[in-house]
């Protein structure tokens, strides 16, 4: 028997669909051209922003603006010059690949948020993991699972449902 946390109250009756996301294997790789790597990183951030804007607008139209607030928060993180600057500094300072720099910086922030006693700040840790994974998937050209294509009446079983997945 499997145990987990339900996403909503009540019971779900339907065909269980197990959603398994691709596990990203992030490796530290030396790079020869940090400026080119920063351009690659910036392109991934730009793409993540564009995709998030589409998701947020769609979610606001279908469900309501309140439900799109999480994705609007992600947009703020993607646009945070300090956060993105830290990632670029690691790329240039350590001559490492973007995926590795993103992993280090975002995990540091997520760990800090998770250790705080405030529930809202702990939720920011989840947001940080979500944006980290989205940027890395873009860089690694890995597709996310599209749960919107599941048949109506499906009961989703997943290790985690991120805000971007559920949008």
C-alpha positions in Angstrom: 0.0 0.0 0.0 1.2 3.5 -0.9 0.8 6.4 1.4 1.0 10.1 0.6 -0.5 13.5 1.0 -3.7 14.4 -0.8 -3.8 17.6 -2.8 -7.5 18.2 -1.9 -10.1 17.0 0.6 -12.3 14.0 0.1 -11.6 10.9 -1.9 -10.7 10.4 -5.5 -12.3 7.7 -7.6 -10.8 7.0 -11.0 -8.0 5.4 -12.9 -4.7 6.1 -11.1 -2.0 7.6 -13.3 1.5 7.5 -11.9 3.4 10.6 -13.0 7.2 10.2 -13.0 9.3 13.2 -13.8 12.7 12.7 -15.4 15.4 12.8 -12.7 18.0 15.4 -13.7 21.6 14.4 -13.1 23.5 17.6 -12.6 27.3 17.4 -13.1 29.9 20.0 -12.6 31.6 20.6 -15.9 34.4 23.0 -16.7 33.7 25.4 -19.4 36.1 27.2 -21.7 34.1 30.3 -22.4 32.2 31.8 -19.4 30.7 34.6 -21.4 29.1 32.2 -23.9 27.9 30.1 -21.0 26.3 33.2 -19.4 24.5 33.9 -22.7 23.3 30.3 -22.7 22.0 30.8 -19.1 20.3 34.1 -20.0 18.5 32.5 -23.0 17.2 29.8 -20.6 16.0 32.4 -18.2 14.3 34.3 -21.0 12.5 31.1 -22.2 11.5 30.2 -18.6 10.0 33.7 -18.2 8.1 33.4 -21.5 6.7 30.0 -20.6 5.7 31.1 -17.1 3.9 34.2 -18.5 1.9 32.0 -20.7 1.1 29.6 -17.9 0.1 32.4 -15.5 -2.2 34.1 -18.1 -3.8 30.8 -18.9 -4.3 29.9 -15.2 -5.7 33.3 -14.4 -8.2 33.0 -17.2 -9.3 29.5 -16.4 -9.3 29.5 -12.6 -8.7 33.1 -11.5 -6.0 35.6 -10.8 -5.5 34.5 -7.2 -4.4 31.0 -8.4 -1.9 32.5 -10.8 -0.1 34.4 -8.0 2.3 31.5 -7.4 3.5 31.7 -11.0 3.7 35.5 -10.8 6.0 34.9 -7.8 8.1 32.7 -10.0 8.3 35.5 -12.6 9.7 37.7 -9.8 12.3 35.1 -9.0 13.3 34.8 -12.6 13.6 38.6 -12.8 15.5 38.9 -9.5 18.8 40.5 -10.6 20.6 39.5 -7.4 19.6 35.8 -7.7 20.4 35.6 -11.4 23.6 37.6 -10.8 24.8 35.1 -8.2 24.3 32.3 -10.8 26.2 34.3 -13.4 29.0 35.0 -10.9 29.5 31.3 -10.2 29.5 30.5 -14.0 32.2 33.2 -14.6 34.1 32.9 -11.3 34.4 29.1 -11.3 34.2 28.4 -15.1 31.4 25.9 -14.6 28.3 25.0 -16.5 25.0 26.8 -16.0 23.1 23.7 -14.7 25.7 23.3 -11.9 25.6 27.0 -10.9 21.8 27.0 -10.8 21.9 23.9 -8.6 24.2 25.5 -6.1 22.6 28.9 -5.8 19.0 27.7 -5.9 19.6 24.9 -3.4 21.3 27.4 -1.0 18.3 29.7 -1.1 15.8 26.7 -0.8 17.7 25.4 2.2 17.6 28.8 3.8 13.9 29.2 3.2 13.1 25.6 4.3 14.9 26.2 7.6 12.8 29.2 8.6 9.9 28.8 11.0 7.5 30.7 8.8 5.3 28.5 6.6 5.2 31.1 3.8 9.0 31.2 3.7 9.1 27.4 3.7 6.8 27.5 0.6 9.4 29.7 -1.1 11.7 26.7 -0.9 9.3 24.8 -3.1 9.2 27.7 -5.5 13.0 27.8 -5.6 13.2 24.1 -6.4 10.5 24.5 -9.1 12.3 27.4 -10.9 15.7 25.6 -10.6 14.3 22.5 -12.2 12.6 24.5 -15.0 15.7 26.3 -15.9 17.8 23.1 -15.9 15.3 21.3 -18.0 15.4 24.1 -20.6 19.2 24.0 -20.6 19.3 20.2 -20.8 16.4 20.1 -23.4 14.3 17.8 -21.2 10.5 18.0 -21.5 8.2 18.2 -18.5 5.3 15.8 -18.0 2.1 17.4 -19.4 -0.6 16.4 -16.9 -3.2 18.4 -18.9 -3.3 15.6 -21.5 -4.4 13.0 -19.0 -7.9 11.6 -19.4 -10.7 13.2 -17.5 -11.4 11.5 -14.1 -7.7 10.4 -13.7 -6.3 10.3 -10.1 -2.8 11.6 -10.3 -0.1 9.8 -8.2 3.2 11.7 -8.1 6.2 12.2 -5.9 5.6 15.9 -6.2 3.3 18.2 -8.1 5.0 21.6 -8.6 3.0 24.8 -9.3 4.2 24.8 -12.9 3.0 21.2 -13.4 -0.4 21.8 -12.0 -0.8 25.1 -13.9 
